[in-house]
C-alpha cells in the first residue's frame, strides 16, 4: 500500500506532496485542482516505467492521439506548463525504506532518413527531429530500468523491457462504461467461486435480485440479472447506479493487492444510498487487500464516507491550487467532525 506520494512537473502540478495515505482515500477539490491528474500519476507509477502508458494516460482524458505530429507531440500535455524541458518525477513510498520512482523526460534528436527513390535511381534525403519520451523507473531493488516511446516518420515506436510491476492498478472512469470488460471480470470471479460477493453487493440496491451471470446471447458479453421476471435482463437496464456498483466491485476484485483509481465515485448513485456504497467498497477492498483512490465533488459523498468507513482506513484529501502552487490538505476523522460543526468547506 502506498503511504506517501510526491509529484513534480506533471499536468497541473509543479510540485505536490501527499502524506498520510490510507486504505481508502477520497480526493476532493475544485475543478482543475488536479484530482484526475493525481489518479493518472499513480496509474503511471504502477506501470513500472512502461512508456506505452504515456498513450494510455492521454486516452484517459479523451485525447486520443489520432494523427501524430512530430512538431507538436500529443504527450506535451503531460508536462506542467507544457514545458517538456523539465522532467516529470513521481515518487511513491510504501514504507520508510521502500521507494518507487518514475522519471519521464522528453528528448529530441535530429535524425536523417535516406529512402531510395526508385523512379529515377537517385536518393532523396529527408531531415526531421525525432522526439522520444523516456521513462526511467527505479523499484524496490534500486535497479534502474529505461523504456521509451519514440515518434518516427512512419508512426510511433515503443521499446519496453520486461519489468515486474510494483502493484496492479486499474481506473474506473465516470464517463466510460465497458460492459464487456465487466462481464469478463465477473466470469473470472465466478471461476474463483467468488461471484456471490457481487450478488450480495447488488442486493443492497435491488433486493429482488436472485442471481447474476455473464452471458453473450446478445452477441456481446454482458452482465444479466434475474429479478423474478420471465427472462433475465441486462444489468444496465436496472439503472446507472447498479452498473456503477458492479463496475467498482469488479474493479477491486480484478487487482488483488493493488490499487483502484475511481474518477467521480458517486456518479449515477443517489445520495441516500451512498453510505451503503461505501460499506460495499470497504468490504471488497478488505477482501482483496486493495487500496482505493477516488475523486468526488459531492458533499454527501464525503459525509457518507466519513460516517460509514472505519476511521483507521479512511482519509479525505483536498487538493488546492493558487498562483500555480498546489498543495494537499488531509483531513483526519476528528478534523472532519470539526469542519462539519463549523460549516467549513472540505470538498
C-alpha positions as CSV (number, residue, x, y, z in Angstrom):
1,X,0.0,0.0,0.0
2,X,1.2,3.5,-0.8
3,X,1.9,5.6,2.3
4,X,3.1,8.8,0.6
5,X,3.3,10.5,-2.8
6,X,5.4,13.2,-4.3
7,X,4.7,14.6,-7.8
8,X,6.7,17.2,-9.8
9,X,6.1,18.8,-13.1
10,X,3.1,16.6,-14.0
11,X,0.0,18.1,-15.5
12,X,-1.1,21.0,-13.2
13,X,1.4,20.0,-10.5
14,X,4.6,21.9,-10.3
15,X,5.1,20.2,-7.0
16,X,2.7,18.2,-4.8
17,X,3.3,16.2,-1.7
18,X,0.7,13.9,0.0
19,X,1.3,12.3,3.3
20,X,-0.9,10.1,5.4
21,X,-2.4,8.0,2.7
22,X,-4.7,5.2,3.9
23,X,-6.6,2.2,2.6
24,X,-9.4,4.3,1.2
25,X,-8.5,7.8,0.0
26,X,-11.2,10.3,-1.1
27,X,-9.8,13.2,-3.2
28,X,-11.8,16.4,-3.2
29,X,-11.1,19.9,-4.6
30,X,-12.4,22.4,-7.0
31,X,-12.4,22.0,-10.8
32,X,-8.9,22.0,-12.3
33,X,-7.3,21.4,-8.9
34,X,-5.7,18.2,-10.2
35,X,-7.9,15.4,-8.9
36,X,-7.8,13.3,-12.1
37,X,-4.2,14.2,-12.6
38,X,-3.4,12.6,-9.3
39,X,-5.1,9.4,-10.4
40,X,-3.1,9.4,-13.7
41,X,0.2,9.9,-11.8
42,X,-0.5,6.8,-9.7
43,X,-1.5,4.9,-12.8
44,X,1.8,5.8,-14.5
45,X,3.8,4.8,-11.4
46,X,2.1,1.4,-11.4
47,X,3.3,0.8,-14.9
48,X,6.9,0.4,-13.7
49,X,8.2,2.7,-16.4
50,X,6.1,1.3,-19.3
51,X,6.4,4.0,-22.0
52,X,3.1,2.8,-23.6
53,X,1.4,4.3,-20.5
54,X,2.0,7.7,-22.0
55,X,-0.6,7.0,-24.7
56,X,-3.0,5.4,-22.2
57,X,-2.6,8.5,-20.0
58,X,-3.9,10.7,-22.8
59,X,-6.7,8.3,-23.7
60,X,-7.9,8.6,-20.1
61,X,-8.6,12.3,-20.8
62,X,-10.2,11.5,-24.1
63,X,-7.2,13.0,-26.0
64,X,-6.7,10.1,-28.5
65,X,-3.5,10.7,-30.4
66,X,-5.1,10.5,-33.9
67,X,-2.7,11.8,-36.4
68,X,0.7,12.1,-34.8
69,X,2.6,15.4,-35.4
70,X,6.4,15.5,-35.0
71,X,6.1,19.2,-34.5
72,X,3.7,19.1,-31.5
73,X,3.8,15.8,-29.6
74,X,0.5,14.8,-28.2
75,X,2.2,14.0,-24.9
76,X,3.1,17.6,-24.3
77,X,0.1,17.9,-22.0
78,X,1.7,15.6,-19.5
79,X,4.2,18.3,-18.6
80,X,3.4,21.1,-16.2
81,X,3.1,24.4,-18.2
82,X,3.6,22.3,-21.3
83,X,7.3,22.6,-20.6
84,X,9.0,19.5,-22.0
85,X,12.3,20.8,-20.9
86,X,11.7,19.8,-17.3
87,X,11.4,16.2,-16.3
88,X,8.3,14.7,-14.6
89,X,9.0,12.9,-11.4
90,X,6.6,10.7,-9.5
91,X,7.6,9.0,-6.2
92,X,5.6,6.6,-4.1
93,X,6.6,5.4,-0.7
94,X,5.4,2.1,0.7
95,X,7.4,2.5,3.8
96,X,10.4,4.5,5.0
97,X,12.7,2.1,3.2
98,X,10.6,1.2,0.1
99,X,10.5,3.8,-2.6
100,X,9.3,3.7,-6.1
101,X,10.4,6.4,-8.6
102,X,9.4,7.2,-12.1
103,X,11.1,9.9,-14.1
104,X,9.8,10.9,-17.5
105,X,11.9,13.0,-19.9
106,X,11.3,14.4,-23.3
107,X,14.3,14.1,-25.6
108,X,14.8,15.4,-29.1
109,X,17.4,14.2,-31.5
110,X,18.0,15.1,-35.2
111,X,17.6,12.1,-37.4
112,X,18.3,11.5,-41.1
113,X,16.4,9.1,-43.4
114,X,17.6,8.2,-46.8
115,X,14.9,6.4,-48.7
116,X,15.7,5.2,-52.2
117,X,13.7,6.9,-55.0
118,X,13.4,4.0,-57.5
119,X,11.8,6.2,-60.2
120,X,15.0,7.8,-61.4
121,X,17.6,5.8,-59.4
122,X,18.5,8.8,-57.2
123,X,18.5,9.1,-53.4
124,X,16.4,11.6,-51.5
125,X,17.3,12.8,-48.0
126,X,14.7,13.8,-45.5
127,X,15.6,15.5,-42.3
128,X,13.3,15.5,-39.2
129,X,13.5,15.8,-35.5
130,X,12.9,12.5,-33.7
131,X,11.2,13.0,-30.4
132,X,11.3,10.5,-27.6
133,X,9.6,10.2,-24.2
134,X,12.0,8.3,-21.9
135,X,10.7,6.5,-18.8
136,X,13.2,5.7,-16.1
137,X,11.9,3.5,-13.3
138,X,13.6,2.6,-10.1
139,X,11.9,0.0,-8.0
140,X,12.4,-1.5,-4.5
141,X,15.6,-3.3,-5.7
142,X,17.0,0.2,-6.7
143,X,17.8,-1.1,-10.2
144,X,17.1,1.5,-12.9
145,X,15.1,0.4,-16.0
146,X,14.6,2.6,-19.0
147,X,12.0,2.4,-21.8
148,X,10.8,4.9,-24.4
149,X,8.2,5.8,-26.9
150,X,9.6,7.5,-30.0
151,X,7.9,9.5,-32.7
152,X,9.3,8.4,-36.1
153,X,8.3,9.5,-39.6
154,X,6.1,6.4,-40.0
155,X,4.5,6.5,-36.6
156,X,5.2,5.5,-33.0
157,X,7.9,3.1,-31.8
158,X,7.7,1.7,-28.3
159,X,10.6,-0.1,-26.6
160,X,9.8,-1.7,-23.3
161,X,12.0,-4.1,-21.4
162,X,10.3,-6.8,-19.2
163,X,9.8,-5.2,-15.8
164,X,7.7,-6.5,-12.9
165,X,5.0,-4.0,-12.0
166,X,5.2,-2.8,-8.4
167,X,1.4,-3.2,-8.0
168,X,-1.5,-3.9,-10.3
169,X,-3.8,-0.9,-10.9
170,X,-7.0,-0.2,-12.8
171,X,-9.0,3.0,-13.4
172,X,-12.8,3.4,-13.3
173,X,-13.9,6.4,-15.3
174,X,-17.2,8.1,-14.8
175,X,-17.9,8.8,-18.5
176,X,-16.9,5.4,-19.8
177,X,-18.6,2.1,-19.3
178,X,-17.0,-1.1,-20.6
179,X,-19.8,-3.7,-20.2
180,X,-17.7,-6.4,-22.0
181,X,-14.8,-5.9,-19.5
182,X,-17.2,-6.1,-16.6
183,X,-18.7,-9.3,-17.9
184,X,-15.2,-10.9,-18.3
185,X,-14.3,-9.8,-14.8
186,X,-17.5,-11.4,-13.4
187,X,-16.6,-14.6,-15.3
188,X,-13.2,-14.7,-13.7
189,X,-14.8,-14.0,-10.3
190,X,-17.3,-16.8,-10.8
191,X,-14.5,-19.2,-11.8
192,X,-12.9,-18.5,-8.4
193,X,-16.3,-19.2,-6.8
194,X,-16.5,-15.6,-5.5
195,X,-19.3,-14.4,-7.7
196,X,-21.7,-14.3,-4.7
197,X,-19.9,-11.2,-3.3
198,X,-21.1,-9.1,-6.3
199,X,-24.6,-10.5,-5.9
200,X,-24.6,-9.6,-2.2
201,X,-23.4,-6.1,-3.0
202,X,-26.0,-5.5,-5.7
203,X,-28.8,-6.8,-3.5
204,X,-28.2,-3.8,-1.3
205,X,-29.8,-1.7,-4.1
206,X,-32.1,-4.2,-5.7
207,X,-33.5,-6.7,-3.1
208,X,-35.4,-8.6,-5.9
209,X,-32.1,-9.7,-7.5
210,X,-32.0,-13.5,-7.3
211,X,-28.9,-14.2,-9.4
212,X,-26.4,-12.7,-11.9
213,X,-24.5,-14.2,-14.8
214,X,-22.2,-13.2,-17.6
215,X,-23.9,-14.0,-20.9
216,X,-23.1,-13.4,-24.6
217,X,-26.5,-14.4,-26.0
218,X,-27.0,-10.8,-27.3
219,X,-23.8,-11.0,-29.3
220,X,-21.8,-9.0,-26.7
221,X,-20.6,-10.2,-23.3
222,X,-22.9,-8.5,-20.7
223,X,-23.9,-9.0,-17.1
224,X,-27.6,-10.1,-16.8
225,X,-29.7,-10.3,-13.7
226,X,-32.7,-12.3,-12.5
227,X,-35.3,-10.2,-10.6
228,X,-38.1,-12.7,-10.9
229,X,-39.3,-11.6,-14.4
230,X,-39.9,-14.2,-17.1
231,X,-36.4,-13.5,-18.6
232,X,-33.1,-12.2,-17.4
233,X,-32.5,-8.5,-18.0
234,X,-29.2,-6.6,-18.6
235,X,-27.8,-5.1,-15.5
236,X,-27.7,-1.7,-17.3
237,X,-31.5,-1.7,-17.6
238,X,-31.6,-1.7,-13.8
239,X,-30.1,1.7,-13.6
240,X,-26.8,3.5,-13.7
241,X,-26.3,3.1,-10.0
242,X,-26.3,-0.7,-10.3
243,X,-23.9,-0.5,-13.2
244,X,-21.6,1.7,-11.2
245,X,-21.6,-0.6,-8.1
246,X,-20.9,-3.6,-10.2
247,X,-18.0,-1.8,-12.0
248,X,-16.5,-0.7,-8.7
249,X,-16.7,-4.2,-7.0
250,X,-15.4,-6.0,-10.1
251,X,-12.5,-3.5,-10.5
252,X,-11.5,-4.1,-6.9
253,X,-11.6,-7.8,-7.4
254,X,-9.5,-7.6,-10.5
255,X,-6.4,-6.2,-8.8
256,X,-5.8,-8.0,-5.5
257,X,-3.0,-6.4,-3.5
258,X,-3.2,-3.5,-6.0
259,X,-4.8,0.0,-6.4
260,X,-8.2,1.0,-7.8
261,X,-8.5,4.6,-9.1
262,X,-12.0,5.9,-9.4
263,X,-13.0,9.2,-11.1
264,X,-16.2,10.7,-9.6
265,X,-17.1,7.7,-7.4
266,X,-20.6,9.0,-6.7
267,X,-21.6,9.1,-10.4
268,X,-25.1,7.7,-11.0
269,X,-25.7,7.0,-7.3
270,X,-28.4,8.6,-5.2
271,X,-27.1,10.3,-2.1
272,X,-29.4,8.3,0.1
273,X,-27.6,5.0,-0.6
274,X,-24.0,6.4,-0.5
275,X,-23.4,5.0,3.0
276,X,-24.2,1.5,1.7
277,X,-22.0,2.1,-1.3
278,X,-19.0,2.9,0.9
279,X,-19.6,-0.1,3.1
280,X,-19.7,-2.3,0.0
281,X,-16.4,-0.7,-1.3
282,X,-14.7,-1.2,2.1
283,X,-15.7,-4.8,2.4
284,X,-14.5,-5.6,-1.1
285,X,-11.2,-3.7,-0.5
286,X,-10.6,-5.6,2.7
287,X,-11.3,-9.0,1.0
288,X,-8.9,-8.3,-1.9
289,X,-6.4,-6.1,0.1
290,X,-6.9,-3.3,-2.4
291,X,-6.1,0.4,-1.9
292,X,-8.7,2.9,-3.2
293,X,-8.2,6.4,-4.5
294,X,-11.5,8.1,-5.5
295,X,-12.4,11.6,-6.5
296,X,-15.6,13.5,-5.7
297,X,-17.3,16.9,-5.9
298,X,-20.2,15.8,-3.6
299,X,-20.5,16.9,0.0
300,X,-23.0,14.0,0.5
301,X,-20.3,11.6,-0.7
302,X,-17.8,13.0,1.7
303,X,-20.2,12.8,4.7
304,X,-21.3,9.2,3.8
305,X,-17.6,8.1,3.6
306,X,-16.9,9.8,6.9
307,X,-19.9,8.2,8.6
308,X,-19.6,4.7,7.1
309,X,-15.9,3.8,6.8
310,X,-13.6,2.6,9.5
311,X,-11.7,5.6,10.9
312,X,-8.3,3.9,10.6
313,X,-8.8,3.1,6.9
314,X,-10.2,6.4,5.6
315,X,-8.6,9.7,4.8
316,X,-10.0,12.8,3.0
317,X,-7.6,14.8,0.9
318,X,-8.5,18.2,-0.5
319,X,-6.4,19.5,-3.4
320,X,-5.9,23.2,-3.7
321,X,-4.1,25.3,-6.3
322,X,-3.2,29.0,-6.1
323,X,-0.7,31.0,-8.1
324,X,0.4,27.8,-9.9
325,X,1.2,26.2,-6.5
326,X,-0.5,23.0,-5.5
327,X,-1.0,21.6,-2.0
328,X,-2.9,18.8,-0.4
329,X,-4.8,19.3,2.9
330,X,-5.5,15.9,4.6
331,X,-8.5,15.7,7.0
332,X,-8.4,13.1,9.7
333,X,-11.8,12.0,11.1
334,X,-11.7,14.3,14.1
335,X,-10.9,17.2,11.8
336,X,-13.8,16.4,9.5
337,X,-16.1,16.4,12.6
338,X,-14.8,19.9,13.5
339,X,-15.3,21.1,9.9
340,X,-18.9,19.9,9.9
341,X,-19.6,21.7,13.2
342,X,-18.2,25.0,11.9
343,X,-19.6,24.7,8.4
344,X,-16.2,24.7,6.8
345,X,-15.7,23.7,3.1
346,X,-13.9,20.3,2.8
347,X,-14.8,19.5,-0.9
